[in-house]
Amino acid sequence: MRKRVVDGDGDGGFAVLLDRVSKVYGKGDNAVAALDSVTVGFPRGTFTAVMGPSGSGKSTFLHCAAGLDQPTGGSVRLGGVDLSGLRETALTELRRDRIGFVFQAFNLLPSLTVAENITLPLRLAGRRPDRAWVREVTDRVGLTNRLAHRPSELSGGQQQRVAIARALVTKPAVVFGDEPTGALDTSTGRDVLRLLREVVTGTGQTVVMVTHDPVAASYADKVLFLADGRVVGDLIRPTAEQVADRMTHLGAWAEAASC
Ligand SMILES: Nc1ncnc2c1ncn2[C@@H]1O[C@H](COP(=O)(O)OP(=O)(O)OP(=O)(O)O)[C@@H](O)[C@H]1O
């Protein structure tokens, strides 16, 4: 029997809920099933890392969960709202108001100052930035004395902290990270992970992060393992060693499966 997530009151405490989500790229002989009936819920106020071998479907998973890409089957619910029922404008608004993104490559606008980059999502939404809130967010990421600088005048870690402040400024329910520490050195990466951890512990927001790094994953409450577009296991309160061990086995399994 297929597994189903029971969702009593609309979202049942889940910030994001994927129910039998599939994604097939291409058609006929060229069809690739990047996600194969994935059912998983992310409870509010939790930090989840998503891991798996190259090509296992992590990016596709993140894009479908965040409403950046449409599944070919199943449904994604964000805060109780079924994304497949939304028109493009409503989806854009929902993403803007309820979701924050942090990417490996920071994706800051080089010609804008730090302050302008951070408040950009508010201005795009036609909302006047609340000075006290912007101050609090920049304080939290430790950038208050850099507000007039351009991204090129900052280190990689500082640029990623700007990106995190930009992701938090709309007070999103969920922050999605796509390898947020991938371009950073070890100690700067740890600062960013502590910050993401704080987002969950301090304000009860939900973080879902794709990573290749077992140490990064150990900052999460739970690690979800993907292989061949399916969820093949998880670890609760993982240590880096446990994650690395599981990844080694998954990697070997993926290699054997592709032979
Ligand atoms: N636009 C696309 N068209 C066709 N196939 C695609 C497309 N995007 C991804 N795929 C395929 O879907 C599968 C999953 O890809 P995805 O990028 O989600 O994996 P991943 O786990 O994020 O990989 P990596 O760790 O290497 O970034 C792969 O087999 C990939 O080749």
The ligand as an SDF file (V2000), in Angstrom:
LIG
                    3D

 31 33  0  0  0  0  0  0  0  0999 V2000
   15.9770   19.8460  -16.9310 N   0  0  0  0  0  0  0  0  0  0  0  0
   16.2400   18.5320  -16.9220 C   0  0  0  0  0  0  0  0  0  0  0  0
   16.0190   17.7720  -18.0220 N   0  0  0  0  0  0  0  0  0  0  0  0
   16.2590   16.4500  -18.0210 C   0  0  0  0  0  0  0  0  0  0  0  0
   16.7380   15.7590  -16.9720 N   0  0  0  0  0  0  0  0  0  0  0  0
   16.9840   16.4560  -15.8460 C   0  0  0  0  0  0  0  0  0  0  0  0
   16.7690   17.8770  -15.7600 C   0  0  0  0  0  0  0  0  0  0  0  0
   17.1020   18.2860  -14.5120 N   0  0  0  0  0  0  0  0  0  0  0  0
   17.5310   17.1910  -13.8570 C   0  0  0  0  0  0  0  0  0  0  0  0
   17.4620   16.0870  -14.6470 N   0  0  0  0  0  0  0  0  0  0  0  0
   17.8000   14.7040  -14.2680 C   0  0  0  0  0  0  0  0  0  0  0  0
   17.0480   14.3700  -13.1030 O   0  0  0  0  0  0  0  0  0  0  0  0
   17.8400   13.6260  -12.1930 C   0  0  0  0  0  0  0  0  0  0  0  0
   17.9200   14.3500  -10.8620 C   0  0  0  0  0  0  0  0  0  0  0  0
   18.6320   15.5710  -11.0470 O   0  0  0  0  0  0  0  0  0  0  0  0
   18.8930   16.5950   -9.8540 P   0  0  0  0  0  0  0  0  0  0  0  0
   19.6210   17.7660  -10.4220 O   0  0  0  0  0  0  0  0  0  0  0  0
   17.6290   16.8510   -9.1400 O   0  0  0  0  0  0  0  0  0  0  0  0
   19.8860   15.7320   -8.9110 O   0  0  0  0  0  0  0  0  0  0  0  0
   20.8300   16.2060   -7.7180 P   0  0  0  0  0  0  0  0  0  0  0  0
   20.7230   15.1460   -6.6730 O   0  0  0  0  0  0  0  0  0  0  0  0
   20.4970   17.5940   -7.3170 O   0  0  0  0  0  0  0  0  0  0  0  0
   22.2620   16.1410   -8.3960 O   0  0  0  0  0  0  0  0  0  0  0  0
   23.6420   16.9210   -8.0140 P   0  0  0  0  0  0  0  0  0  0  0  0
   23.9870   16.5000   -6.6090 O   0  0  0  0  0  0  0  0  0  0  0  0
   24.6130   16.3660   -9.0160 O   0  0  0  0  0  0  0  0  0  0  0  0
   23.3890   18.3780   -8.1570 O   0  0  0  0  0  0  0  0  0  0  0  0
   19.1960   13.4340  -12.8580 C   0  0  0  0  0  0  0  0  0  0  0  0
   19.2020   12.1760  -13.5110 O   0  0  0  0  0  0  0  0  0  0  0  0
   19.2560   14.5650  -13.8700 C   0  0  0  0  0  0  0  0  0  0  0  0
   20.0560   14.2190  -14.9660 O   0  0  0  0  0  0  0  0  0  0  0  0
  1  2  1  0
  2  3  1  0
  2  7  2  0
  3  4  2  0
  4  5  1  0
  5  6  2  0
  6  7  1  0
  6 10  1  0
  7  8  1  0
  8  9  2  0
  9 10  1  0
 10 11  1  0
 11 12  1  0
 11 30  1  0
 12 13  1  0
 13 14  1  0
 13 28  1  0
 14 15  1  0
 15 16  1  0
 16 17  2  0
 16 18  1  0
 16 19  1  0
 19 20  1  0
 20 21  2  0
 20 22  1  0
 20 23  1  0
 23 24  1  0
 24 25  2  0
 24 26  1  0
 24 27  1  0
 28 29  1  0
 28 30  1  0
 30 31  1  0
M  END
$$$$
